Amino acid sequence: MKFAVPVVVAALALSACGTRGEEPGTGSTGGDGAKKTVKIGVIAPLSGDLSALGKGIQHSVELAVQQANAANAIPGWEIKVEAVDDEAKADVGKNGATKLAADDEVAGVVGNLNSSVSQQTQPVFAAANIVQVSPANTGPSLTRGADGNTRPYKTFFRTCTTDITQGAFAAKFLLDQGIKNVATIHDKKTYGQGLVQYFTEAFKAGGGTIVAAQTINPDESNYAPVVSKVAPAKPAAVYYGGEYPQAGPLSQQMKAAGLNVPLMGGDGIYDPTFIQLAGQTSEGDLATSVGEPTDNTEAGKKFLADYEAAKFAEPSAAYGGYSYDAANAIIEGLKVALKDAQDVKGARQAIVDAVGKVSFAGVTGQVGFDEFGDTKVKVISGYKVEGGKWTFVKSENLG
């Protein structure tokens, strides 16, 4: 999908509340020529420990919307962004989803970041028939249900692949390095627990041994008791299921206690903040993340250049490309569903149907969804901390 070059992008950076203002030449013209408003919601942690990821999601959606408005992608309509802070908390996310669902101009939503939060927002958006496209939820049950084969909500889609794929890649990544004995630790939350589960299954199937399995309380900061339980098992690596606010200190405390082995995690730790929190002892730690590095493709390079030109206050972070593609999936659906629509609310079912059928070249690959609402792209990449930064090791398509 091609877009016009961004214009007057500075206005985007001022959208602190998440609602975009009108762009020159694309806003309401007044009288009979007035444009109707359609909103794309964003629901992500815009404050707190995970705000670096949430802000990247928000701004990437804003970029997609600005470009669509500049290209007059939906004649007669102006798209605006309505951003809500879920604070990475399930109850706050549910309230935010309720707020968005009550707005008759909201046609679709990009979010959430956390799978545990989406478990609470999914039913809210489904009840209002609002399409939800997550750029970051990797918990398999969100699309495949508890039995692994039943789609819970037909309004939910995602542009990132799942932890089944990510766990399998991580297991192979370690086994290929000759690491056969691993301890696992997770934070008891949906994402972390699921990631460790799928890693464990794949690691054992590949001939590896889980020498210890522990959990932490994510609200605590002293992980010495857990490290003391893991260390005697002498693992060659520790696989962590969770996010960087806990993973960074855990890595640091492991090394301080003499457990000088790599800590490996999923996309939840793949952020520069992990290295800041873990300090110099993070050297050699490992992570996986969904998709190829954004700057590995021409589409990704263009996205990053456009994002930089927009001068957002925060970087696009790990999920920028996925958020941009998620927003554009909704926009592609709007092109079809709003063509002859009188209002947004009455077109919501048509929007859901249209998003399910999209197919276009995006930043993260060919954007399209299977019968469960999952992305058809199942590329995972591995990274290693070298010289105080994440360095790319390899990618693999497990589709």
Number of C-alpha atoms within 10 A of each C-alpha: 9 10 14 13 10 18 15 12 19 12 16 22 17 14 18 11 11 23 20 21 15 16 17 11 10 19 19 17 10 8 7 6 9 13 17 16 16 22 24 25 28 35 31 32 27 24 15 12 16 20 18 20 24 31 26 26 35 33 29 29 28 32 23 23 25 31 20 22 26 21 16 17 19 19 14 17 22 24 30 22 25 21 28 24 25 29 23 25 16 18 14 18 27 22 17 21 27 16 12 27 23 11 15 15 20 23 31 31 28 31 35 30 25 27 25 20 24 27 19 18 25 23 18 20 23 17 11 18 24 25 30 32 29 30 27 28 26 30 24 22 20 26 25 18 15 12 8 11 11 13 18 17 21 19 27 27 30 31 34 30 26 25 26 19 22 27 26 21 26 29 25 17 20 20 16 11 8 11 16 20 21 25 22 24 25 27 21 16 16 20 24 24 18 24 30 25 18 21 26 24 16 20 25 14 12 15 11 20 16 18 18 18 17 15 16 19 14 17 8 8 13 15 19 14 9 17 21 14 12 22 18 11 14 16 23 18 21 29 27 30 31 27 24 27 18 26 26 21 20 24 30 21 20 24 17 12 12 11 22 20 19 23 28 25 31 30 24 26 25 25 19 16 16 23 25 15 18 23 15 13 20 26 19 18 21 27 27 26 26 29 26 22 21 21 14 9 14 11 17 20 15 14 23 20 12 18 22 14 14 21 15 22 12 16 18 25 18 26 27 29 29 30 33 28 30 30 32 23 28 24 26 22 24 27 16 16 22 23 13 10 14 10 15 23 19 15 19 26 17 19 27 24 16 20 28 24 15 17 14 15 13 21 26 24 22 16 23 22 20 12 14 20 22 25 19 18 21 20 21 27 23 27 23 22 22 14 11 16 16 21 15 16 13 14 18 13 13 13 10
